[in-house]
Amino acid sequence: MTNVFDVLKERGFIQQTTHEDEIRELLGKESVSFYIGFDPTADSLHVGHFLQVITMMHMQRAGHRPIVLVGGGTGMVGDPTGKTDMRKMMTPETIASNCKCFKKQLSRFLDFSDGKAIMANNADWLMNLEYIPFLREIGRHFSVNRMLTAECFKSRMEQGLSFLEFNYMIMQSYDFLELHRKYNCKLQLGGDDQWSNIINGADLIRRVDGESAYGMTFTLLTTSEGKKMGKTESGALWLDPEKTSPYEFYQYWRNVADADVERCLSLLTFLPMDEVRRFGALKDAEINQAKEILAYEVTKLVHGQEEAQKSQEAAKALFGKGPASENVPSTEISRTEFIEGMDIMDLLTKTNLIPSRSEGRRLIQQGGLSIDGEKITDLKHKIQEADFKEGTLMIKKGKKIYHQVKLV
Protein backbone atom coordinates (compact mmCIF):
# COMPACT_ATOMS: atom_id res chain seq x y z
CA MET A 1 0.00 0.00 0.00
CA THR A 2 1.35 3.44 -0.94
CA ASN A 3 2.52 5.54 1.99
CA VAL A 4 0.21 8.56 2.33
CA PHE A 5 3.29 10.75 2.88
CA ASP A 6 4.39 9.94 -0.68
CA VAL A 7 0.88 10.64 -1.98
CA LEU A 8 0.78 14.05 -0.32
CA LYS A 9 4.29 14.88 -1.51
CA GLU A 10 3.59 13.88 -5.11
CA ARG A 11 0.41 15.95 -5.18
CA GLY A 12 2.24 19.05 -3.92
CA PHE A 13 0.81 19.36 -0.41
CA ILE A 14 3.88 19.19 1.81
CA GLN A 15 5.87 22.33 2.56
CA GLN A 16 7.76 21.77 5.84
CA THR A 17 8.24 18.90 8.29
CA THR A 18 9.86 18.68 11.69
CA HIS A 19 11.41 15.27 10.91
CA GLU A 20 10.68 14.10 7.35
CA ASP A 21 12.16 10.58 7.54
CA GLU A 22 10.61 9.82 10.93
CA ILE A 23 7.17 11.08 9.84
CA ARG A 24 7.24 9.00 6.64
CA GLU A 25 8.29 5.92 8.60
CA LEU A 26 5.61 6.51 11.25
CA LEU A 27 2.83 6.91 8.65
CA GLY A 28 3.98 3.74 6.92
CA LYS A 29 4.04 1.43 9.93
CA GLU A 30 1.02 2.34 12.11
CA SER A 31 -2.32 4.08 12.26
CA VAL A 32 -1.47 7.59 13.47
CA SER A 33 -3.77 10.00 15.28
CA PHE A 34 -3.19 13.51 13.90
CA TYR A 35 -4.95 16.82 14.26
CA ILE A 36 -5.79 20.01 12.41
CA GLY A 37 -7.30 23.01 14.16
CA PHE A 38 -10.03 25.31 12.83
CA ASP A 39 -10.77 28.56 14.63
CA PRO A 40 -14.49 29.46 14.30
CA THR A 41 -14.06 32.96 12.87
CA ALA A 42 -17.21 32.63 10.68
CA ASP A 43 -20.31 30.44 10.45
CA SER A 44 -18.89 28.47 7.52
CA LEU A 45 -15.62 27.01 6.33
CA HIS A 46 -14.19 28.57 3.17
CA VAL A 47 -12.11 27.19 0.32
CA GLY A 48 -8.85 27.94 2.16
CA HIS A 49 -9.96 25.45 4.84
CA PHE A 50 -10.90 22.94 2.14
CA LEU A 51 -7.26 22.19 1.41
CA GLN A 52 -6.91 21.02 5.03
CA VAL A 53 -10.12 18.99 4.69
CA ILE A 54 -8.76 17.23 1.58
CA THR A 55 -5.57 16.46 3.51
CA MET A 56 -7.56 14.82 6.30
CA MET A 57 -9.52 12.80 3.72
CA HIS A 58 -6.26 11.50 2.18
CA MET A 59 -4.97 10.60 5.65
CA GLN A 60 -8.18 8.87 6.75
CA ARG A 61 -8.39 6.87 3.53
CA ALA A 62 -4.85 5.63 4.30
CA GLY A 63 -5.98 4.35 7.71
CA HIS A 64 -5.00 7.25 9.97
CA ARG A 65 -7.30 8.92 12.50
CA PRO A 66 -8.16 12.61 12.10
CA ILE A 67 -8.82 14.75 15.14
CA VAL A 68 -10.75 17.84 14.09
CA LEU A 69 -10.13 20.51 16.70
CA VAL A 70 -12.54 23.44 16.66
CA GLY A 71 -11.16 26.43 18.50
CA GLY A 72 -13.89 27.34 20.93
CA GLY A 73 -11.11 28.48 23.28
CA THR A 74 -8.49 29.89 20.91
CA GLY A 75 -11.29 31.66 19.04
CA MET A 76 -11.76 33.79 22.17
CA VAL A 77 -8.23 35.15 21.60
CA GLY A 78 -7.76 35.15 17.81
CA ASP A 79 -4.80 34.03 15.74
CA PRO A 80 -2.57 37.02 14.81
CA THR A 81 -1.07 35.09 11.86
CA GLY A 82 -1.40 37.01 8.61
CA LYS A 83 -3.27 39.89 10.24
CA THR A 84 -2.12 43.51 10.31
CA ASP A 85 -4.64 44.38 13.02
CA MET A 86 -6.16 42.58 15.96
CA ARG A 87 -9.15 40.42 15.00
CA LYS A 88 -12.59 41.59 15.96
CA MET A 89 -13.58 40.10 19.31
CA MET A 90 -16.45 37.61 19.05
CA THR A 91 -18.99 36.84 21.75
CA PRO A 92 -18.95 33.37 23.36
CA GLU A 93 -22.40 32.77 21.82
CA THR A 94 -21.16 33.53 18.30
CA ILE A 95 -18.13 31.28 18.76
CA ALA A 96 -20.29 28.41 20.04
CA SER A 97 -22.69 28.82 17.10
CA ASN A 98 -19.84 28.87 14.57
CA CYS A 99 -18.34 25.72 16.13
CA LYS A 100 -21.64 23.89 15.57
CA CYS A 101 -21.66 24.98 11.91
CA PHE A 102 -18.09 23.69 11.44
CA LYS A 103 -18.96 20.33 12.98
CA LYS A 104 -21.92 19.90 10.64
CA GLN A 105 -19.88 20.77 7.56
CA LEU A 106 -16.87 18.61 8.43
CA SER A 107 -19.09 15.59 9.07
CA ARG A 108 -19.82 15.53 5.33
CA PHE A 109 -16.18 14.91 4.46
CA LEU A 110 -14.91 12.59 7.22
CA ASP A 111 -16.19 9.33 8.68
CA PHE A 112 -16.76 9.85 12.41
CA SER A 113 -18.37 6.43 12.98
CA ASP A 114 -16.81 3.95 15.41
CA GLY A 115 -14.07 6.39 16.45
CA LYS A 116 -12.56 6.61 12.95
CA ALA A 117 -12.35 10.38 13.47
CA ILE A 118 -12.72 12.59 16.53
CA MET A 119 -14.27 16.03 16.90
CA ALA A 120 -12.85 18.00 19.84
CA ASN A 121 -13.23 21.56 21.11
CA ASN A 122 -10.33 23.24 22.89
CA ALA A 123 -12.77 25.25 25.00
CA ASP A 124 -13.14 22.03 27.02
CA TRP A 125 -9.66 22.51 28.52
CA LEU A 126 -8.62 26.10 27.77
CA MET A 127 -11.62 27.80 29.36
CA ASN A 128 -11.04 26.13 32.73
CA LEU A 129 -7.31 26.75 33.09
CA GLU A 130 -6.03 28.41 36.25
CA TYR A 131 -3.67 31.23 35.34
CA ILE A 132 -0.80 30.80 37.82
CA PRO A 133 -0.61 26.97 37.59
CA PHE A 134 -0.70 27.25 33.77
CA LEU A 135 2.18 29.76 33.76
CA ARG A 136 4.23 27.58 36.08
CA GLU A 137 3.63 24.32 34.18
CA ILE A 138 3.51 25.55 30.56
CA GLY A 139 4.62 29.20 30.32
CA ARG A 140 8.10 28.52 31.69
CA HIS A 141 8.93 26.45 28.57
CA PHE A 142 8.48 29.40 26.18
CA SER A 143 11.23 31.91 25.41
CA VAL A 144 9.85 35.39 24.71
CA ASN A 145 12.93 36.16 22.59
CA ARG A 146 12.29 33.10 20.45
CA MET A 147 8.57 33.80 20.16
CA LEU A 148 9.25 37.30 18.87
CA THR A 149 11.25 35.88 15.96
CA ALA A 150 8.17 34.00 14.72
CA GLU A 151 6.82 35.51 11.51
CA CYS A 152 3.28 35.80 12.89
CA PHE A 153 4.56 38.12 15.65
CA LYS A 154 7.33 39.91 13.74
CA SER A 155 4.88 41.24 11.17
CA ARG A 156 2.77 42.76 13.92
CA MET A 157 5.42 44.50 16.00
CA GLU A 158 5.17 47.82 14.15
CA GLN A 159 1.36 48.05 14.27
CA GLY A 160 1.23 46.73 17.81
CA LEU A 161 0.70 43.24 19.21
CA SER A 162 -1.67 42.85 22.15
CA PHE A 163 -0.79 40.63 25.09
CA LEU A 164 -4.04 38.79 24.38
CA GLU A 165 -2.78 37.70 20.94
CA PHE A 166 0.71 36.99 22.28
CA ASN A 167 -0.83 34.09 24.22
CA TYR A 168 -2.16 32.40 21.07
CA MET A 169 1.00 30.41 20.33
CA ILE A 170 1.15 29.07 23.88
CA MET A 171 -2.52 28.06 23.76
CA GLN A 172 -2.14 26.24 20.44
CA SER A 173 0.96 24.45 21.71
CA TYR A 174 -0.99 23.40 24.80
CA ASP A 175 -3.71 22.00 22.52
CA PHE A 176 -1.17 19.61 20.99
CA LEU A 177 -0.02 18.52 24.47
CA GLU A 178 -3.62 17.95 25.60
CA LEU A 179 -4.50 15.92 22.49
CA HIS A 180 -1.29 13.92 22.83
CA ARG A 181 -2.21 12.98 26.39
CA LYS A 182 -5.87 12.31 25.66
CA TYR A 183 -5.75 10.59 22.25
CA ASN A 184 -2.07 9.71 21.73
CA CYS A 185 -1.99 12.35 18.98
CA LYS A 186 1.52 12.32 17.48
CA LEU A 187 1.22 14.67 14.53
CA GLN A 188 -0.12 18.18 13.97
CA LEU A 189 -0.88 19.36 10.44
CA GLY A 190 -1.71 22.84 9.18
CA GLY A 191 -1.12 25.52 6.59
CA ASP A 192 2.44 26.72 6.13
CA ASP A 193 1.58 29.98 7.93
CA GLN A 194 1.13 27.87 11.10
CA TRP A 195 4.73 26.56 11.14
CA SER A 196 5.83 28.54 14.23
CA ASN A 197 2.80 27.40 16.24
CA ILE A 198 3.20 23.77 15.18
CA ILE A 199 6.91 23.40 16.01
CA ASN A 200 6.33 24.95 19.43
CA GLY A 201 3.62 22.39 20.17
CA ALA A 202 5.85 19.46 19.24
CA ASP A 203 8.66 20.96 21.32
CA LEU A 204 6.35 21.40 24.33
CA ILE A 205 5.41 17.70 24.30
CA ARG A 206 9.09 16.76 24.25
CA ARG A 207 9.90 19.14 27.11
CA VAL A 208 6.93 18.36 29.38
CA ASP A 209 6.23 14.67 28.71
CA GLY A 210 9.58 13.60 27.23
CA GLU A 211 7.89 12.00 24.20
CA SER A 212 8.21 12.44 20.44
CA ALA A 213 5.70 14.46 18.46
CA TYR A 214 5.84 15.80 14.94
CA GLY A 215 4.59 18.61 12.74
CA MET A 216 3.96 19.01 9.04
CA THR A 217 2.69 21.99 7.07
CA PHE A 218 1.01 22.21 3.71
CA THR A 219 1.07 24.68 0.87
CA LEU A 220 -1.42 27.52 1.00
CA LEU A 221 -3.96 27.65 -1.82
CA THR A 222 -2.46 30.31 -4.08
CA THR A 223 -2.40 31.11 -7.78
CA SER A 224 0.69 30.74 -9.94
CA GLU A 225 1.28 34.44 -9.22
CA GLY A 226 1.32 33.81 -5.46
CA LYS A 227 -2.07 35.37 -4.69
CA LYS A 228 -4.48 33.63 -2.32
CA MET A 229 -7.27 31.78 -4.10
CA GLY A 230 -10.88 31.81 -2.99
CA LYS A 231 -11.65 35.52 -3.19
CA THR A 232 -14.61 36.56 -5.31
CA GLU A 233 -16.25 39.91 -6.02
CA SER A 234 -18.78 39.19 -3.29
CA GLY A 235 -16.15 38.03 -0.76
CA ALA A 236 -14.82 34.63 0.28
CA LEU A 237 -15.65 31.40 -1.53
CA TRP A 238 -17.65 29.61 1.17
CA LEU A 239 -18.47 25.91 1.47
CA ASP A 240 -21.96 26.74 2.75
CA PRO A 241 -24.39 26.75 -0.24
CA GLU A 242 -26.40 29.53 1.44
CA LYS A 243 -23.35 31.83 1.38
CA THR A 244 -21.90 30.77 -1.98
CA SER A 245 -24.30 28.96 -4.30
CA PRO A 246 -23.12 25.70 -5.93
CA TYR A 247 -23.32 27.45 -9.33
CA GLU A 248 -21.10 30.34 -8.19
CA PHE A 249 -18.75 27.81 -6.61
CA TYR A 250 -18.59 25.83 -9.87
CA GLN A 251 -18.03 28.98 -11.93
CA TYR A 252 -15.09 30.04 -9.76
CA TRP A 253 -13.16 26.86 -10.62
CA ARG A 254 -14.35 26.90 -14.23
CA ASN A 255 -12.69 30.32 -14.60
CA VAL A 256 -9.30 29.76 -12.95
CA ALA A 257 -6.23 30.78 -14.92
CA ASP A 258 -4.78 28.22 -17.32
CA ALA A 259 -1.55 28.11 -15.30
CA ASP A 260 -3.44 27.07 -12.12
CA VAL A 261 -5.45 24.14 -13.52
CA GLU A 262 -2.95 21.33 -12.88
CA ARG A 263 -2.15 22.52 -9.35
CA CYS A 264 -5.85 22.78 -8.44
CA LEU A 265 -6.62 19.35 -9.89
CA SER A 266 -3.73 17.90 -7.87
CA LEU A 267 -4.63 19.55 -4.56
CA LEU A 268 -8.43 19.69 -4.64
CA THR A 269 -9.51 16.46 -6.36
CA PHE A 270 -8.76 12.77 -6.01
CA LEU A 271 -8.11 12.22 -9.72
CA PRO A 272 -5.05 9.99 -10.37
CA MET A 273 -1.89 12.00 -10.96
CA ASP A 274 -1.41 10.68 -14.51
CA GLU A 275 -4.81 12.19 -15.40
CA VAL A 276 -3.95 15.41 -13.55
CA ARG A 277 -0.76 15.80 -15.57
CA ARG A 278 -2.53 14.97 -18.84
CA PHE A 279 -5.23 17.58 -18.23
CA GLY A 280 -2.68 20.11 -17.01
CA ALA A 281 -0.70 19.75 -20.25
CA LEU A 282 -3.64 20.79 -22.45
CA LYS A 283 -3.25 24.11 -24.24
CA ASP A 284 -5.37 26.91 -25.68
CA ALA A 285 -9.05 25.99 -26.17
CA GLU A 286 -8.51 22.42 -24.97
CA ILE A 287 -7.63 23.59 -21.45
CA ASN A 288 -11.32 24.49 -21.03
CA GLN A 289 -12.08 20.77 -20.91
CA ALA A 290 -9.72 20.45 -17.94
CA LYS A 291 -11.35 23.45 -16.25
CA GLU A 292 -14.80 21.86 -16.61
CA ILE A 293 -13.48 18.66 -15.02
CA LEU A 294 -11.87 20.65 -12.19
CA ALA A 295 -15.07 22.61 -11.53
CA TYR A 296 -17.22 19.48 -11.63
CA GLU A 297 -14.95 17.41 -9.35
CA VAL A 298 -14.49 20.12 -6.68
CA THR A 299 -18.20 21.03 -6.69
CA LYS A 300 -19.10 17.32 -6.41
CA LEU A 301 -16.86 16.93 -3.35
CA VAL A 302 -18.28 20.00 -1.60
CA HIS A 303 -21.93 20.03 -2.70
CA GLY A 304 -22.62 16.52 -4.01
CA GLN A 305 -22.99 15.01 -7.48
CA GLU A 306 -26.51 16.35 -8.11
CA GLU A 307 -25.53 19.99 -7.49
CA ALA A 308 -22.35 19.56 -9.55
CA GLN A 309 -24.43 18.22 -12.45
CA LYS A 310 -26.93 21.08 -12.17
CA SER A 311 -24.16 23.67 -12.09
CA GLN A 312 -22.46 22.14 -15.11
CA GLU A 313 -25.72 22.10 -17.08
CA ALA A 314 -26.45 25.72 -16.12
CA ALA A 315 -23.00 26.84 -17.27
CA LYS A 316 -23.33 24.99 -20.59
CA ALA A 317 -26.81 26.43 -21.17
CA LEU A 318 -25.54 29.97 -20.67
CA PHE A 319 -22.20 29.80 -22.40
CA GLY A 320 -23.50 27.57 -25.17
CA LYS A 321 -26.22 30.19 -25.85
CA GLY A 322 -28.85 27.61 -25.01
CA PRO A 323 -32.03 28.23 -23.02
CA ALA A 324 -31.66 29.83 -19.59
CA SER A 325 -31.32 27.24 -16.88
CA GLU A 326 -33.29 27.11 -13.64
CA ASN A 327 -30.02 26.41 -11.84
CA VAL A 328 -28.57 29.87 -12.52
CA PRO A 329 -28.49 32.12 -9.39
CA SER A 330 -31.75 34.05 -9.22
CA THR A 331 -33.67 36.64 -7.21
CA GLU A 332 -37.44 36.85 -6.89
CA ILE A 333 -38.93 40.36 -6.85
CA SER A 334 -42.58 41.36 -6.58
CA ARG A 335 -44.03 42.57 -9.89
CA THR A 336 -45.56 45.52 -8.01
CA GLU A 337 -42.06 47.02 -7.72
CA PHE A 338 -41.94 47.41 -11.50
CA ILE A 339 -45.29 49.21 -11.96
CA GLU A 340 -43.53 52.56 -12.33
CA GLY A 341 -40.23 51.02 -13.37
CA MET A 342 -37.20 50.13 -11.25
CA ASP A 343 -33.96 52.07 -11.48
CA ILE A 344 -31.16 49.87 -12.87
CA MET A 345 -28.96 50.64 -9.86
CA ASP A 346 -31.70 49.52 -7.49
CA LEU A 347 -32.06 46.25 -9.42
CA LEU A 348 -28.31 45.57 -9.33
CA THR A 349 -28.29 46.29 -5.59
CA LYS A 350 -31.28 44.01 -4.90
CA THR A 351 -29.59 41.14 -6.75
CA ASN A 352 -26.28 41.71 -4.87
CA LEU A 353 -24.45 42.13 -8.17
CA ILE A 354 -22.79 45.38 -7.05
CA PRO A 355 -21.35 46.33 -3.64
CA SER A 356 -22.11 50.04 -4.22
CA ARG A 357 -23.82 52.39 -6.66
CA SER A 358 -20.45 53.81 -7.71
CA GLU A 359 -19.40 50.29 -8.69
CA GLY A 360 -22.63 50.00 -10.70
CA ARG A 361 -21.91 53.24 -12.54
CA ARG A 362 -18.41 52.03 -13.45
CA LEU A 363 -19.84 48.72 -14.65
CA ILE A 364 -22.29 50.44 -17.04
CA GLN A 365 -19.83 53.10 -18.22
CA GLN A 366 -17.31 50.36 -19.11
CA GLY A 367 -19.93 48.44 -21.12
CA GLY A 368 -20.04 45.50 -18.74
CA LEU A 369 -23.81 45.14 -18.21
CA SER A 370 -26.40 43.48 -20.44
CA ILE A 371 -30.03 42.49 -19.88
CA ASP A 372 -31.41 39.71 -22.07
CA GLY A 373 -28.56 40.28 -24.49
CA GLU A 374 -29.02 44.06 -24.77
CA LYS A 375 -26.16 46.21 -23.49
CA ILE A 376 -27.19 48.86 -20.96
CA THR A 377 -25.47 52.23 -21.47
CA ASP A 378 -27.87 54.64 -19.73
CA LEU A 379 -27.13 55.14 -16.02
CA LYS A 380 -30.78 56.14 -15.49
CA HIS A 381 -32.23 53.14 -17.32
CA LYS A 382 -35.43 51.77 -15.78
CA ILE A 383 -36.64 48.18 -15.88
CA GLN A 384 -40.37 47.82 -16.62
CA GLU A 385 -42.64 44.85 -16.09
CA ALA A 386 -42.96 44.63 -19.88
CA ASP A 387 -39.20 43.88 -20.11
CA PHE A 388 -39.78 40.47 -18.54
CA LYS A 389 -40.29 37.53 -20.90
CA GLU A 390 -42.51 34.90 -19.31
CA GLY A 391 -41.81 36.52 -15.94
CA THR A 392 -38.00 36.39 -16.11
CA LEU A 393 -35.04 38.37 -17.36
CA MET A 394 -31.33 37.58 -17.42
CA ILE A 395 -28.69 40.02 -16.23
CA LYS A 396 -25.15 39.52 -17.49
CA LYS A 397 -22.33 41.23 -15.58
CA GLY A 398 -18.97 41.22 -17.33
CA LYS A 399 -18.18 38.17 -19.41
CA LYS A 400 -19.05 35.37 -17.00
CA ILE A 401 -21.52 36.38 -14.29
CA TYR A 402 -25.21 35.68 -14.92
CA HIS A 403 -28.16 36.33 -12.64
CA GLN A 404 -31.83 35.68 -13.33
CA VAL A 405 -34.64 37.90 -11.99
CA LYS A 406 -38.07 36.32 -11.55
CA LEU A 407 -41.35 38.11 -11.01
CA VAL A 408 -43.57 36.90 -8.18
Buried (B, 14 or more C-beta within 10 A) or exposed (E): EEBBBEBBBEBBBBBBBBBBEEBBEBBBEEEBBBBBBBBBBBBBBBBBBBBBBBBBBBBBEBEBBBBBBBBBBBBBBBBBBBBEEBBEEBEEEBBBEBBEBBBEBBEEBBEBEEEBBBBBBBBEBBEEBEEEEBEEBBBEBBEEEEBEEBEBBEBBEEEEBEEBBBBBBBBBBBBBBBBBBBBEBBBBBBBEBBBBBBBBBBBBBEEBEEEBBBBBBBBBBBBEEEEEBBBBEBEBBBBBBEBBBBBBBBBBBBEBEBEBBBBBBBBBBEBEBEEBEBBBEBEEEEBBEBBBBBBBBBBBBBBBEEBBBBBBBBBEBBBEEEEBBEBBBBBEBEEEBBEEBBBBBBBBBEBEBBEEBEBBBEBBEEEBBBBEEEEBEEEEBBBEBEBBEEEBBBBBBBEEBBBBBBBE
